[in-house]
Structure formats: C-alpha cells, structure tokens
Amino acid sequence: MTIKKKVLLVSPGIPYPPVDGHKLKIYNILKILKLNYDVDLVVITSEKLSIEAKQFLDDNCNSYKIFRFNKLRFLLNLFTGFFIKKVPFQVLYYKFRAVRNYLAPRSNNYNYVFFNIIRTTGYFELFDRNKIIVDMVDSIGINYLRSRKRTESFLHKAIYNLEAARLINYERKIVSEAKVTLFVNKSEAASYSKWGCVKWLPNGVNEELLEIKFNNGKYKNYVCFFGAMFYQPNIDAALWFIKHVLPKLNKDIIFCILGQRPSSKILKAQEENKNVIVTGYLDNPYEIFQSSLCSVAPMQTGGGIQNKILESMALGQITITNKLGFHPITGAIDRKHILVAHTPDEFATIINNLFANDKSLEDIKYNAREFIRNNFSWTSYKIQLTEILES
C-alpha cells in the first residue's frame, strides 16, 4: 500500500461555501490535493463552522483545525504593527500565539506546507523552507500601489498608503525564502521571479459553467456585475460604472449587481437609481448572468485574475472590461474573446449598440467559452499544481 505524502494547508478562511474568489480557490485546491495527498487544514477565521462546511472538510481533509477568534482579537493584533514596522498589518492580523503553539510541534510532520495568500505567512519560520509553497495569488503590494489613488473609500486609501511599501518588501522576502511561490498573474510572476523561484499558475473555472444554457427573456435588458460586494475593488468598480457609464445608457437598460453582502454604499446606490438592482446572495446567479445583455468588469482597483471575468466568459457571455481586468487573462484577444473599453463613452457605446441588437459581436460568446475551456479549467490547474509539487 502506497503511503500518501502529507500536506499542511494554512488558510485565512473556511473554504465552504465557495461563494467568493478566495473561498472558491481553497475549495478547489483542497479537492485537488485530496486526490494524491493526506491534507491537514489549519484555518484562522472569525467565521462559524456550519454543518455543511464541516461535512465538506470531513470529506476532503485528513484532519482540520479551526482557530476562531472574534473581530476584536484580530483588531488587537493590528496594534503590534506600529512597533513591528517590517511586517504588513494584514500579516500581523492573522498572527496568534495559539496558532503558533499548535503548529510548532507539528512542523516536521509534512512533506509540503502550503500557505494560502501572504496573510498566512506569519508562521513561515516554523517550517523547513525547502518544503514551503506560498500561493501568493497576486501581489497585494502592487495592487495597493495602484489602488491608493483610485479607490472610493477614504479608509481603504489610508490603508493602501500605509501598507503598500511594507507589502512589497515583505512579498519579496517571502519569495526569496520559499521553495516556490505561485502567482495567477503572469506579469507579476515575471516581476517577482528575480527574487526567487516563481511559477505562473492561473485560476481555474468550474467546468460545469461551460455547459450551462440559460436564456430568460426577463433579463435581456440587464447589464450585470458579478462579485462579492463587500470586497472593496468590486465596490469601487460598481460605483464607477453607476457614476460614469449608467447615465450614458439607454433608459431601459438595468444595471444588475449580483453578489453576497452588498455594502451600504452599494445599497444606497440602488435606492438612488431606479435603473440599479442589487440582488444580494443568490443560490444560482447564473440564470440572470447568462441571460443578460452582457457583463461588465470595469475594475478600478484590485489585482490578479478576476474570477468574475473568467466565469462570465465560461458562460459564453459578452464581457466588457478595462485594461486592469483584461491584462491578467493571458492569451485573450480583444474583440475575439472579450471586449476592452478604456473610457465611460467606450463602455456606453458598446452596451448601447448591443441593446440596439448589434449581432456583430455574437461570435465572441462562442470564442470566449472555448478560450476558457482550453486555458482556464480546474482540470488544467490540477495537472500543473501536481507537476509543481512533484518536480
């Protein structure tokens, strides 16, 4: 009988239900690793473990340990950041003595230690660095440098200004010390490769989306934005569209914001605009999303590959984004797989033409779906991740 290698996965959140980009990533990584390895999961969170989440973890983990702290305990950690100036606040946010005491005596038990995003790397020094894989996802430092002038939130602007330099330096340090670091953004992977061993490994898309077919005429006048609506880059993008593009659209077009936990600003925008609908969480948002006129992702802040764009393309939907959303989708071609708009007028012109029954862009729907099928599936991710672990 072959003894499976052991992997420790450290995550800043419970991966079920997979209702946002981060949870979806860990959800799929767990399912992939389970195929060939015994996976022990450590989660640092303020969330409660639901019955459904417990069942998922029972099915996909060799063992798991949930460290649940209240929000105040997390916030207290931030104060240490004023004295430990070389460590980013968000890394300190997830550093707890109880977690350290749990991990330290187990540090030699694993063939691989998998840290999910930079926030969990506060326990890095406990482990043999030749066993460490860091799933950076994207550079939060680069994201913050880009976002600090464009966010609608004064709080996030202050955070971005305070954290950006710390994060850049810390990310470089982690890359230089880890065995391998994974990025979803090819240009960021290239940029950080000078500091250590870096692999480009883009996110996947649930293959089931490639087969979904909805066409509900009720939503034919909808322009959709899809994402977790407590996440500041999504808030910034939706508010930008409402302010700069929506007034230029045909009065019969509805801007529909799909996603869980909409912020107070998003809810206020719905109250103030009769052509804005905010759904909140939906068990199945794909009927609306796929039946709509098009989807938009006018990202103003944020980084990495936007899952909302990949999922929209996988559904065979016409997707309109800007340079920030388009650039990480390596291999995609403007006006073949996706549409790139640079100004509010360009967004509005494309959408109004679609609404006027412009059929010239119909081929994009098929091309987008096939592009995702061939380049951004979780099956492809599984193959590449396994090769990286075993190389």
N, C-alpha and C positions, 0 to 999 in steps of 0.2 A: 504493500500500500504506500503510495507516494504521500509524503508529509508536505502539506502546503506551507509556503513561506508566510510569515506573519507581517502584516502592515498595520501601523498605527496611523489613524486619520484624525487630525485635530481640526475642529470646525467651530466657527463663531455663530452657530445657529442650528436648530433642529431641521433636518432636510425634508421633513414631510409636514404638511402637503407641499408639493413643489409649485408654489404659487408666485414666485418671483425668480429673477435670474440666478441669484445666489443659491437659493434652495434647489432649484432645478439642476444646477451644476453638481452639487453634492449628492443629490438624489441619484443622478446618473453615474457619478463616479463610484458610489457605494455599490450599485448594481453591477458595474463593470469589474471592480476589484473582487467582488464576491466570487466571480467565476473561477478565479485562479489562486486566490489568497484567502487566508484567515484574517478578517479585518476587525480590529478593535477600534471603536469610535469614542472620542472624547469631545463633548460639546460644552461650550461655555455660553450661557444664554440667560435671558430673563423670562423666556417663554415657558409655559406649562407643557408637559408632555401629554398629548392627547392619547386616547385609546388607539386611534388609527395610526398615529405616529409610532407608538410603542410596538404595534404589530409589524409595521414596516421595518423597524430596527431589529426586532426579533428575527425577522425573515432574512435580513441582509447583513447582519453583523455577527461575528463570533462572540463579541461582548460589547457593551457600551456603558459609558458613564456620563451622566448628565450633571453638570455643575450649574445649578440655577441660583442666580443672585438677583436681588431686587435692584431696581434702577439706581437707588441711592448708593449702593455698594459700587456700582460701575462708575458713577459720577465722582465718588470719593477718590477713585484711582486716578482721575484726571489731575488732581491737585499735585500729585507727585511730578507731573510734567513740568511744573515751574522750577523744579530742582534738578531734574534729570533731563537736561536740555538736548541731549543727543538722540533721545528715543522719542518717536512721534507719540502724540497724545493717544491716538487710536490703538497703538500697540499697548501702551500702559493701561488703557481702558479694559483690556482683556487679561491683565496680569493679576492673578490671585495666588496667595500662598497655598490655599487648599489644593488648587490645581497642580502647583509645583510639587507639593508634598506627595500627591498621588502619582505623578509622572516619574519623579526622580528614581524611586526604587525599581521601576519597570523599564528604565531607559535602555537596558541591554537585551530586552526581550524580542526585539523586532529586526527584521531584515530591511524594512524601509519605514521611514517616518515621513508622513505626507502632511505638510502644513497648508491649509486652505486659506488663501489670501494673507497679505502681510500682517494682518491684525493678530494672527495666532502665533507669530514667530517670537513672542516674548519668552518662550520655553526652549528656544533653539539650542542654547548652550548645554542643555541636559543630555544631548544625544551626540553620537558619533556622526560627524558631519559628512562622512562618506556614505551615510545611509539616508540623508535628508533630501527630500524633493519638496520644493516650495511651489505651490500653484499660485503664482503671483496674479494670475488672470490678466490684469492690466496694471500699469504704473499709476497708482493713486497720486504720486507726486507730480507727474506730468499732467495728469487730469486737473489737479488743484492749481498748478501754474496757469493753465489755460482757462480755468473756470472762474478765477477770482474776480475778473473784471466783467463777467457776463451773467452771473447769477442774479436772480431777482431777490434773493434773500440776503439781508444785511448780516444776519447771524452766520450764514454759510460763507459770505465774503470774508468776515473776520477769521473764521476757521481756516479758510483757504490761505489767507495771508500768513497766518501763524504757523501752519503745518507744512506748507509746500517744500521749503528748503530742508526741513528735518526729514521729510519723507524721501526726497531724492537721495540724500546722503545715506539714509538707513537702507533703502532699497538696494543701492549699490553695494553696501556692506553685506547684506544677506545674499545677494547674487554671488559675490566673491567667495563666500564661505560655504554655500550649499553645494551638494553634489551636482544637482541640476535644478534649474528654475524654469517654469513653464509660463509662457505668455500667450494670450489669444490674439494679440495684435502683432502682426509681422514686423512693422516698422519699429515698435517698441522692443521686440525681441532682438532685432538687429542693433538697436541703440545700446541695449544693456549687455550684449554679448561681449563687449570689450572688458567687462568686469568679471566674467565667469562663464560657466557652461550654461547656455540658454537654449531652450527648444521652443519653437513656434508650434503651438497646438491649439487650433481654433475650436470654439464651442461647437457642439452638435445640435441638431434639431430632432425632436421626436418624429420618427419616420411615419407615424400614424397620420400626421398632418398632411403628408404628401398624397394621401388617398381620400381626404375629406372633400365632400362636394356639397356645398350649400348654395342656394340661390333664392333667398327670400326677398321678394319684391318690396316688402315693407321697409327694407333698409337701403334701397337703391340710391337714395339721396344722401346717405351718410358718408362723411369722411371720418375715418377712425384713427384714434391714437390709442395705443395699447401698452400698458406697463403698470408697474407698482406705483401708485400715485401718492405714496408717502416719500418716495425717493426724489431728492431734490433735482437731479438732472431731468427727470420726467416732468416734474412740476414746472421747471424753467422752460422746457420745450413746449408744453401745452399752453402756458400763459403767453409765450411769444407768439404762437400761432393765433391765439384768440385776439391778441392786441394788433398784430401786424398783417395777418392774412385774412382772417374771417370777415372783416369789413369789406374786403375786395371781392368776396364770393357772391354768386347768385343767392338771392334772399331765400330760396327754397332749400339750400344746402344746410345740413345739420352737421355740426362738429360733435362727434360722439367720443367721449373719453372712457375707455374701458380699463378697469384695474382696481385692485383692492385698496382699501384705506385711503380714500382721497383726502388730501389736506384741506384745511379751512380755506385756503386761497382758491383751490380748485372748486370747492363747493360754492364759494362766493361768486366765482365767475359764472357758474351755472345760474345763480339767482339773477345776475345782472344781464345775462344774454339769453334771449328766447331761443336762439339757434344753437345753444350748447346743452348737451345731455351728458350727465355723469352717471354711470351705471353702478359704480362700486364693484365689489367682487361678484363674479358670475361663475357658476359651475362649468358652464360651456359658453365662453365668449365667442367661439369661432363661427357660429352661425351669423352673428352680426358682422363680425370682422370680415368674413369671406364674402358676404352678400353685399357689402358696402361698395360705394363708388370707387374708393381707393383708400389706402392707408398713408399716413404721414409720420415722419420721424424727424422733425426739424431741430435736432439736438444742438443746444447752445452750450451745454456743459456736459461733463461725463467723459468716459473713455472706454476703450476696448470695443469688442463687437457687441452691438445691440441685439439682444435676443428677439426683441420685438420686430426688428427688420428681417432677421432670418426666418422667423415664424410667418411673417406676412408673405415673404417670397415663397416659402414652402407651401402655403395655401394657394399659390397661384394668384396672388393679389397684386395689383399695380401699386408699387411702393414708391413714395416720393420722399427723398431725404436730402440733406445738405452734405457738404464736404466732410464734416465731422462724423456723420453717420455712415457715409459711403466708404471713406478711406480704409477702414479696417477690413472690409469684405474683399479680401484679396482675390483677384480674378474676375470680379463682377465688372460688367461693361455698361456704362451709361447709355440709356435708350435701347439696350438689348435685354438686360436682366432687371434693371431698376432705373429710376429717373432721378437725376440730381438737379436741384434748384438752389440758386445762390441768394436770391432776394425774395422778399414777400411778393413782388409782382410776378416773378417766375413761378412760385408756388401757385399763386392765384390763377395765372393763365393756364397752366396745365390742368388744374382742377375744373375750371370753368369750361374748358374745351372738352374734358371728359363728360361733364354734365350735359353738354350740348350734343352728346352722342358721337364723339370722335372715336372712330373704330381703328384709327391708325396705330394705336398702341396695344391692340389686343394680343399681338404675338409675345409681348413682354410677360404676360401671365404664364404661358407655357414655358418660355425660356427661363423664367425665374424659378419655377418649380423644378425643372430639370437641373438647373445650376446647383440648387441646394441638395437635390438627391445625389449628385455626383461629388459634391465637395464638403458638405457640412452636416453629415449624419452622425449620430452617436455610434453607429457601427464603425465608421471610419475613425472616430475618436478612440474607440476601444482598441482597435488594431495598433494605432500609433502609440497610445499610452502604454500598452503591454510591451511594445518594442523598446520604448524608452526605459521602462523598469528593468527589462531583462538584458539590455545591451551592456 
